[in-house]
Each structure stands twice: as C-alpha cells, then as structure tokens.
Amino acid sequence: MQHYDVIVAGGGTAGFAAAVTAARAGKKTLILEEKAYLGGTATGAQISMFMGFAQGEAQAPLKGIVRDVLDRLTAEGGTSGIQTIYLSGQKELDVDVIPYESDILKSVLDGLVCEAGVDVLFHTRVIGVEMDGKRIAGLKIHNEEGVQTVAGDVIIDATFHGSVAVESGCAWEAGDENGVLQPGTLMYKIAGVDQERYAQVTQKEKEELAAKGIAQGCLYVNNLLARPLPNGVLYSNMSRVKVNPMDSFGWSRAEMEGREQVRKISRFFIENVPGFEHAYVVSTGDFTGLRDSRRILGQYKLTNEDVLEGRPFEDAVAQSSYPIDIHDTDGVSSRVMKPRNGVFYIPYRCQITQVSNLILAGRCISAAYEAHACIRVMITCMRLGESAGLAAAESLNRGCAANELDGRILKEKLLG
C-alpha cells in the first residue's frame, strides 16, 4: 500500500473528526473502519443524541467539526437542533443535546470525509503493529484482500478499545478499582406512538411505571426513557446489559441479552404506558452501545478532581460540562456529579503516550474511571478527534514527534 502522512484507526465520532481535520490541513490521510459506515456508536448503535457541550456553548455560535456536523444534519432534516434534556428526569441535571437521525448522520459523515479528500477503507480491521523502537512503523490490517501492511508518519488510535495502543505496548486500565465496567445499552426505535398522550405522563408517573416494570423483571432503569426524533419515531435508552468487551464469549452473550431486554421493554411499554398502545419496534442498534472499555495510560491521566474542580491546563484541547455519569452495573440507577465550576478541560497530554508517533482520540484517552464517565460522550469525542487530527498535522509541519508537540499550540487554535 502507499504511504500516508496520517492513518486513523477507527471511524467513529473521534476517528472521522481526526481524519477530516488532518486532511483539511493538507495531509494525506487514511481512515480504517471495520464496519461499512462511519460514526461507530453514533450510527451503528443508534445512540441518536449528541452530548458534551460546555456551559453556555449551545447558546453561542458553534465552531469546528461539531458546527460542520450540526449544519449538515440540519440541512438534510436529520435534526431539529439543540435541545435540553434532564438526566434521570431531574431539573437540576439539565444537559444540552442534539437529537439526530442515525441513517442521515451516516450520509453526513461520508460527505465530510470525501470532501476533505480522506481515503477510506471499510470492512478493514487493524490486527497488529510493526514497531521500530518507540515508533509505530506500520499497521497490519485485514480485509477480504487478505493481510496487508500500511505505513504512516502519524498514527491516530480512535478505536473504542485502544487496540492500536495496546498492540504497540501501551499500558491500560478498565473499569473501576474492582475492574467492574459500566453496563452497555442496546438502543432501539419505536413508531406508532401517540406522542401527545405520552407527553402528558408526569415524571412521578414515569417513575411509578418504571418501578412496576422493574418489579416485573421487564425494565432495567428507574425512569422511562423514550424521546422523539424529527421523523416522529422515538428512540429508547432503557436496556442495561453487563458486558466486558475484553471477553469475546461474554460480549457475544451480552448482544443476545440486549435483544431479549428490548423485547421485554417494548412489550411493557405497549401494555402499560399511555400513548404506546399501538407502538411497534422499528429497529435496534447493529450492536450494543458500550460505555466502558480500555483506558490507555498516557503522559497524563485526567483525574476525577480535575473534572469536578474544573482545573485549567496550559495544553487544554477540549472543554465540556457533561457530568460524571456512572451507571450502576448491578442496579437500575445512575450516579451523577456535575463539575463544580460548570466546566472542565482535557489536556493534550491525555492523548499521547511513550509511542512517539501515536495520538489517542475519543474514549480510549488517558483518564481515571470517574473522569472517563464524562469524557466518553460524543461531542467531546469529536473534539478530541479534531485535536488529534490537528496535532498530527502540526507535528508533521514542525518536524517533531507527535508526543513532543507543545500542546499550547493546539489550545490556541482550538480554544482561543
């Protein structure tokens, strides 16, 4: 294969953003994605809602890759814009979000990478790395053409699991201090709902219905979570599946468990929730959406105190106000903690390791368990991808290793 300036492993929200940013900066860029589409969890798992705005940001003109995505989605009828939701139905836990149509998002992301001139390889997975000391010399990939090797000057690991970083020898963590991971969710979409009747159900009634469903073994969350999309279909985030993606047999069983949970949840809604009497399931995600996997140990690990105190960093590349949001694996509730100053920051040092030409993007960056529970959302992942793509371009322009780039350069360009 030909040589690239930048290779991005993983085409999710972080990966596509990294590839577009690097290509727009004039770098020859390749993106590798094992599915047949970009977006990862955002599209394949049908999450249907972007989260991760910084405080007050949703009321100001957006910029960067998030602005590009929102503008395209709006123009194609894939979103009705920014809305406010309340986590766990609590008014004090207000969060700005962008609901979107996942199939339209696939088209939007295709357009952005193609217009930027990114080379795309779908149905392709990274299966190993070739190292030259502390530098990745090449990636071993596999698709229906067989095993191949592709080389690039800078490698961006935007895989959910930090797969490239692990193969290159980076240390990692997963789960809490006991190794327990947050549950996954199989999203699904429902049509045929009388939304006017459903809108009249009070929060108290939702919690009472949820308690009834939990007691019957049909529900797994202590609230009713079904929200509308622009096309009139509702999307639901109500299954909770114990899953460890580092256990392939267990992960496979979890996918089947998710589908069984959706069957029970949807039936309970039809039989018990006003407005759902004639509802039916339109689709489920291609796969269960995961909240947890590996967290690569980089040059700096974002701590829980960094998030809660909103500590500033000279090399900050992203900011957010999304709270620490930990879903109970063994129960039905969540533990939510908002940043005390309303906003927190992520430094570039969380994106780099001892591997000189490797940059992390998205959920696999270096963060403690609780801190990861607020950086894992997709607007933040997009911005970490944008940071990675810019860092790749800047390091090549300046003739330095990616892990030696001065992050203050990125802060100036990304946060001003």
C-alpha positions as CSV (number, residue, x, y, z in Angstrom):
1,M,0.0,0.0,0.0
2,Q,1.0,3.6,-0.5
3,H,2.5,5.6,2.4
4,Y,0.3,8.1,4.3
5,D,1.0,11.2,6.4
6,V,-1.7,10.2,8.8
7,I,-3.5,7.0,9.4
8,V,-6.6,6.9,11.6
9,A,-7.7,3.6,13.1
10,G,-11.4,3.7,13.8
11,G,-14.1,5.7,12.0
12,G,-16.3,6.6,14.9
13,T,-17.1,10.2,16.0
14,A,-13.5,10.7,17.1
15,G,-11.9,9.0,14.1
16,F,-13.9,10.7,11.4
17,A,-13.2,14.1,13.0
18,A,-9.4,13.3,13.2
19,A,-9.3,12.3,9.6
20,V,-11.2,15.3,8.3
21,T,-9.1,17.7,10.3
22,A,-5.8,16.2,9.2
23,A,-6.9,16.1,5.5
24,R,-8.1,19.6,5.6
25,A,-4.7,20.6,6.9
26,G,-3.2,19.2,3.7
27,K,-2.1,15.8,5.0
28,K,-2.5,12.6,3.0
29,T,-4.9,10.7,5.3
30,L,-6.3,7.2,5.5
31,I,-9.1,6.0,7.8
32,L,-9.6,2.3,8.7
33,E,-13.0,1.1,9.8
34,E,-14.3,-2.4,10.4
35,K,-17.9,-1.6,9.7
36,A,-19.5,-0.5,6.4
37,Y,-20.1,3.1,7.6
38,L,-18.6,5.8,9.7
39,G,-19.9,7.1,13.1
40,G,-19.3,4.0,15.2
41,T,-21.6,4.1,18.2
42,A,-23.3,7.2,16.9
43,T,-24.6,5.4,13.8
44,G,-24.3,1.7,14.3
45,A,-25.6,1.6,17.9
46,Q,-28.2,4.2,17.0
47,I,-27.5,6.3,20.1
48,S,-29.4,9.2,18.4
49,M,-28.2,12.0,20.7
50,F,-25.0,14.0,20.8
51,M,-23.9,15.2,24.3
52,G,-21.0,17.1,25.7
53,F,-21.4,20.8,25.3
54,A,-19.6,23.2,27.5
55,Q,-21.6,25.6,29.7
56,G,-23.3,28.3,27.6
57,E,-21.9,26.9,24.4
58,A,-25.2,25.8,23.0
59,Q,-26.4,29.4,23.1
60,A,-23.4,30.7,21.2
61,P,-22.4,30.1,17.5
62,L,-20.7,26.8,17.3
63,K,-17.3,26.3,15.6
64,G,-15.2,23.5,14.3
65,I,-16.2,20.0,13.4
66,V,-19.3,20.0,15.7
67,R,-20.6,23.0,13.7
68,D,-20.0,21.2,10.4
69,V,-21.9,18.1,11.5
70,L,-24.8,20.1,13.0
71,D,-25.1,22.3,9.9
72,R,-25.2,19.3,7.6
73,L,-27.6,17.4,9.8
74,T,-30.0,20.4,9.9
75,A,-29.8,21.0,6.1
76,E,-30.7,17.3,5.5
77,G,-33.5,17.2,8.0
78,G,-31.6,14.9,10.3
79,T,-32.0,17.1,13.4
80,S,-34.3,19.8,14.8
81,G,-31.3,21.4,16.5
82,I,-30.1,21.7,20.1
83,Q,-32.5,20.8,22.9
84,T,-32.3,20.4,26.7
85,I,-33.0,17.2,28.5
86,Y,-32.9,16.3,32.2
87,L,-30.8,13.3,33.3
88,S,-32.9,11.0,35.4
89,G,-35.8,13.4,34.9
90,Q,-34.2,15.9,37.4
91,K,-34.5,19.6,36.5
92,E,-31.1,20.3,38.2
93,L,-29.4,17.9,35.8
94,D,-30.1,19.8,32.6
95,V,-28.0,18.9,29.6
96,D,-27.9,20.4,26.1
97,V,-28.1,17.7,23.4
98,I,-28.5,17.3,19.6
99,P,-31.0,14.5,18.8
100,Y,-30.3,13.2,15.3
101,E,-31.3,10.6,12.7
102,S,-28.6,8.0,12.7
103,D,-29.0,7.0,9.0
104,I,-28.8,10.6,7.9
105,L,-25.7,11.0,10.0
106,K,-24.0,8.2,8.0
107,S,-24.5,10.2,4.8
108,V,-23.3,13.4,6.5
109,L,-20.1,11.8,7.6
110,D,-19.5,10.2,4.2
111,G,-19.8,13.6,2.7
112,L,-17.4,15.3,5.1
113,V,-14.6,12.7,4.7
114,C,-14.9,12.6,0.9
115,E,-14.9,16.3,0.5
116,A,-11.8,16.5,2.7
117,G,-10.0,14.0,0.4
118,V,-9.7,11.2,3.0
119,D,-9.0,7.7,1.7
120,V,-11.5,5.3,3.4
121,L,-11.1,1.6,3.9
122,F,-14.3,0.0,5.2
123,H,-14.5,-3.7,6.2
124,T,-10.9,-3.4,7.5
125,R,-9.5,-4.1,10.9
126,V,-6.2,-3.4,12.5
127,I,-4.8,-6.8,13.7
128,G,-1.3,-5.8,14.7
129,V,1.5,-3.3,14.6
130,E,5.1,-3.2,13.5
131,M,7.4,-1.3,15.9
132,D,10.6,0.5,15.3
133,G,11.8,1.2,18.8
134,K,9.2,3.5,20.3
135,R,7.7,4.3,17.0
136,I,4.9,2.6,15.0
137,A,6.5,1.6,11.7
138,G,3.3,0.1,10.2
139,L,-0.1,-1.3,10.9
140,K,-1.1,-4.9,9.9
141,I,-4.6,-4.8,8.6
142,H,-7.0,-7.5,7.4
143,N,-9.9,-7.4,4.9
144,E,-11.2,-9.6,2.1
145,E,-8.0,-8.9,0.2
146,G,-6.1,-10.6,3.0
147,V,-3.4,-9.4,5.4
148,Q,-1.6,-6.2,4.4
149,T,0.7,-3.7,6.0
150,V,0.2,0.1,5.7
151,A,2.6,2.7,6.9
152,G,2.0,6.3,8.1
153,D,4.1,9.1,9.7
154,V,1.5,9.6,12.4
155,I,-1.0,7.0,13.7
156,I,-4.2,8.1,15.5
157,D,-5.9,5.4,17.6
158,A,-9.6,6.3,17.6
159,T,-10.7,2.7,18.3
160,F,-13.1,2.4,21.1
161,H,-10.9,-0.2,22.8
162,G,-7.5,1.5,22.3
163,S,-6.5,-1.5,20.2
164,V,-3.6,0.1,18.4
165,A,-2.1,1.5,21.6
166,V,-2.3,-1.9,23.3
167,E,-0.7,-3.6,20.3
168,S,2.1,-1.1,20.5
169,G,2.9,-1.8,24.1
170,C,0.9,0.9,26.0
171,A,-0.4,0.1,29.5
172,W,-4.1,0.4,30.1
173,E,-6.9,0.2,32.7
174,A,-10.5,-0.9,32.5
175,G,-13.4,-0.5,34.9
176,D,-13.4,0.8,38.5
177,E,-11.0,-0.2,41.3
178,N,-12.5,-3.6,41.2
179,G,-12.5,-4.0,37.5
180,V,-16.3,-3.5,37.2
181,L,-17.4,-1.9,33.9
182,Q,-20.5,0.2,33.3
183,P,-23.3,-1.6,31.6
184,G,-24.0,-1.4,27.9
185,T,-27.3,-0.4,26.2
186,L,-28.9,-1.7,23.1
187,M,-30.8,1.3,21.7
188,Y,-34.0,0.8,19.8
189,K,-36.5,2.9,17.9
190,I,-40.3,2.8,18.2
191,A,-43.0,4.1,15.8
192,G,-46.8,4.4,16.2
193,V,-46.7,6.3,19.4
194,D,-49.3,8.9,20.3
195,Q,-46.8,11.5,21.4
196,E,-49.4,13.9,22.8
197,R,-50.7,11.3,25.2
198,Y,-47.2,10.3,26.2
199,A,-46.2,13.9,26.8
200,Q,-49.0,14.2,29.4
201,V,-47.4,11.4,31.6
202,T,-45.8,13.2,34.6
203,Q,-42.3,12.5,35.9
204,K,-43.9,11.0,39.0
205,E,-46.0,8.6,36.9
206,K,-42.9,7.7,34.8
207,E,-41.1,6.7,37.9
208,E,-44.0,4.7,39.2
209,L,-44.4,2.9,35.9
210,A,-40.6,2.2,35.9
211,A,-40.8,0.7,39.4
212,K,-43.6,-1.5,38.3
213,G,-41.6,-2.7,35.3
214,I,-38.6,-3.4,37.4
215,A,-40.6,-5.4,39.9
216,Q,-42.0,-7.5,37.0
217,G,-38.5,-8.0,35.5
218,C,-39.4,-6.1,32.4
219,L,-37.5,-2.8,32.9
220,Y,-33.9,-2.1,33.9
221,V,-33.9,1.6,34.6
222,N,-35.8,3.6,37.2
223,N,-37.3,6.1,34.7
224,L,-39.0,6.0,31.3
225,L,-36.5,7.0,28.6
226,A,-38.1,7.4,25.2
227,R,-37.6,10.6,23.2
228,P,-38.7,11.8,19.8
229,L,-36.7,12.3,16.6
230,P,-37.6,14.7,13.8
231,N,-39.3,12.0,11.8
232,G,-41.7,11.2,14.6
233,V,-40.0,8.0,15.6
234,L,-38.9,7.7,19.3
235,Y,-35.6,6.3,20.4
236,S,-35.2,4.5,23.7
237,N,-32.2,4.1,26.0
238,M,-33.6,1.6,28.5
239,S,-31.7,-1.7,28.3
240,R,-28.8,-2.3,30.7
241,V,-26.5,-5.2,29.9
242,K,-23.5,-6.4,31.8
243,V,-20.7,-6.6,29.3
244,N,-17.0,-6.8,29.1
245,P,-15.6,-6.3,25.6
246,M,-12.4,-8.0,26.5
247,D,-14.3,-11.3,27.0
248,S,-15.5,-12.2,23.5
249,F,-17.8,-15.0,24.5
250,G,-19.3,-12.9,27.2
251,W,-19.7,-10.0,24.8
252,S,-21.5,-12.3,22.4
253,R,-23.9,-13.4,25.1
254,A,-24.5,-9.7,26.0
255,E,-25.6,-8.9,22.5
256,M,-28.3,-11.6,22.7
257,E,-29.3,-10.4,26.2
258,G,-29.7,-6.9,24.9
259,R,-32.2,-8.0,22.2
260,E,-34.1,-10.0,24.8
261,Q,-34.3,-6.9,27.0
262,V,-35.6,-4.8,24.2
263,R,-38.4,-7.4,23.6
264,K,-39.4,-7.2,27.3
265,I,-39.1,-3.4,27.5
266,S,-41.1,-2.7,24.3
267,R,-43.9,-5.1,25.4
268,F,-44.1,-3.5,28.8
269,F,-44.5,0.0,27.2
270,I,-47.2,-1.2,24.8
271,E,-49.2,-2.8,27.7
272,N,-48.7,-0.1,30.4
273,V,-47.6,3.3,29.1
274,P,-50.2,5.8,27.8
275,G,-49.6,6.6,24.1
276,F,-47.8,3.3,23.3
277,E,-50.9,1.1,22.8
278,H,-50.2,0.8,19.1
279,A,-46.5,1.2,19.1
280,Y,-44.0,-1.2,17.5
281,V,-40.3,-1.5,17.3
282,V,-38.8,-0.2,14.1
283,S,-35.1,-1.2,14.6
284,T,-32.5,-2.0,17.2
285,G,-28.8,-0.9,17.0
286,D,-26.5,-3.0,15.0
287,F,-24.7,-3.7,18.2
288,T,-24.9,-2.8,21.9
289,G,-23.6,0.6,22.8
290,L,-20.7,0.4,25.3
291,R,-19.9,2.9,28.0
292,D,-16.6,1.2,29.1
293,S,-13.6,-0.4,27.6
294,R,-9.8,0.1,27.9
295,R,-8.4,3.5,29.0
296,I,-4.9,3.9,27.8
297,L,-2.3,5.3,30.2
298,G,-0.8,8.3,28.6
299,Q,1.6,11.1,29.7
300,Y,-1.2,12.5,32.0
301,K,-4.2,10.8,33.4
302,L,-7.3,13.1,33.8
303,T,-8.4,12.7,37.3
304,N,-11.8,12.9,38.9
305,E,-10.7,16.1,40.8
306,D,-9.6,17.7,37.5
307,V,-13.2,17.3,36.3
308,L,-15.0,18.3,39.5
309,E,-12.8,21.3,40.2
310,G,-12.6,22.4,36.5
311,R,-8.8,22.6,36.7
312,P,-7.3,24.6,33.8
313,F,-4.4,23.2,31.7
314,E,-1.9,25.1,29.5
315,D,-2.4,22.4,26.9
316,A,-6.2,22.1,27.1
317,V,-7.7,20.9,23.8
318,A,-11.3,20.3,24.7
319,Q,-13.8,21.5,27.3
320,S,-17.2,20.2,28.4
321,S,-19.8,20.5,31.1
322,Y,-21.1,17.0,30.9
323,P,-21.3,15.5,34.4
324,I,-19.6,12.4,35.7
325,D,-22.4,9.9,34.8
326,I,-21.8,6.4,36.2
327,H,-24.5,3.8,35.5
328,D,-24.9,1.1,38.2
329,T,-24.0,-2.3,36.7
330,D,-25.9,-4.2,39.3
331,G,-28.8,-1.9,39.8
332,V,-31.1,0.5,37.9
333,S,-29.8,4.0,38.9
334,S,-27.0,6.3,37.9
335,R,-24.6,8.4,40.0
336,V,-24.3,11.9,38.5
337,M,-21.8,14.6,39.6
338,K,-21.6,18.0,37.9
339,P,-18.4,19.9,37.6
340,R,-18.5,22.4,40.5
341,N,-17.4,25.3,38.3
342,G,-19.7,24.3,35.5
343,V,-17.0,23.2,33.0
344,F,-13.9,21.0,32.9
345,Y,-10.9,20.7,30.5
346,I,-8.9,17.9,28.8
347,P,-5.2,18.4,28.2
348,Y,-3.3,17.1,25.1
349,R,-1.1,15.1,27.4
350,C,-4.0,12.7,27.8
351,Q,-3.8,11.9,24.1
352,I,-0.1,11.0,23.9
353,T,2.0,8.1,25.3
354,Q,5.6,6.8,25.1
355,V,5.0,5.8,21.5
356,S,6.4,8.8,19.6
357,N,4.0,8.9,16.6
358,L,0.8,7.7,18.3
359,I,-2.1,10.0,19.2
360,L,-5.2,8.8,21.1
361,A,-8.6,10.1,20.2
362,G,-12.0,9.6,21.8
363,R,-12.9,7.3,24.6
364,C,-9.6,5.5,24.9
365,I,-7.7,8.5,26.1
366,S,-5.9,8.6,29.5
367,A,-8.5,9.2,32.2
368,A,-9.5,7.8,35.6
369,Y,-12.7,5.8,35.9
370,E,-15.0,8.6,37.0
371,A,-13.4,11.2,34.7
372,H,-13.9,8.8,31.8
373,A,-17.6,8.7,32.7
374,C,-17.9,12.3,31.5
375,I,-15.4,12.4,28.6
376,R,-17.0,9.4,26.8
377,V,-19.9,11.3,25.2
378,M,-19.8,12.0,21.5
379,I,-19.4,15.8,21.2
380,T,-16.3,15.5,23.4
381,C,-15.1,12.6,21.3
382,M,-15.5,14.7,18.2
383,R,-13.4,17.4,19.7
384,L,-10.7,15.0,20.8
385,G,-10.7,13.7,17.3
386,E,-10.3,17.3,16.0
387,S,-7.5,17.8,18.4
388,A,-5.7,14.6,17.3
389,G,-6.0,15.5,13.6
390,L,-4.7,19.0,14.2
391,A,-1.9,17.6,16.4
392,A,-0.9,15.2,13.7
393,A,-0.7,18.0,11.1
394,E,1.1,20.4,13.4
395,S,3.8,17.8,14.4
396,L,4.4,17.0,10.8
397,N,4.7,20.7,9.8
398,R,7.1,21.4,12.7
399,G,9.2,18.2,12.2
400,C,8.7,16.9,15.7
401,A,7.3,13.7,17.2
402,A,3.6,13.8,18.0
403,N,4.3,13.1,21.7
404,E,6.7,16.1,21.8
405,L,4.4,18.7,20.3
406,D,3.7,21.6,22.6
407,G,0.0,21.3,23.4
408,R,-0.2,25.1,23.9
409,I,-0.2,25.4,20.1
410,L,-3.3,23.3,20.0
411,K,-5.0,25.2,22.8
412,E,-4.6,28.5,21.0
413,K,-6.1,27.1,17.8
414,L,-9.0,25.1,19.4
415,L,-10.0,27.0,22.4
416,G,-8.5,30.5,21.7
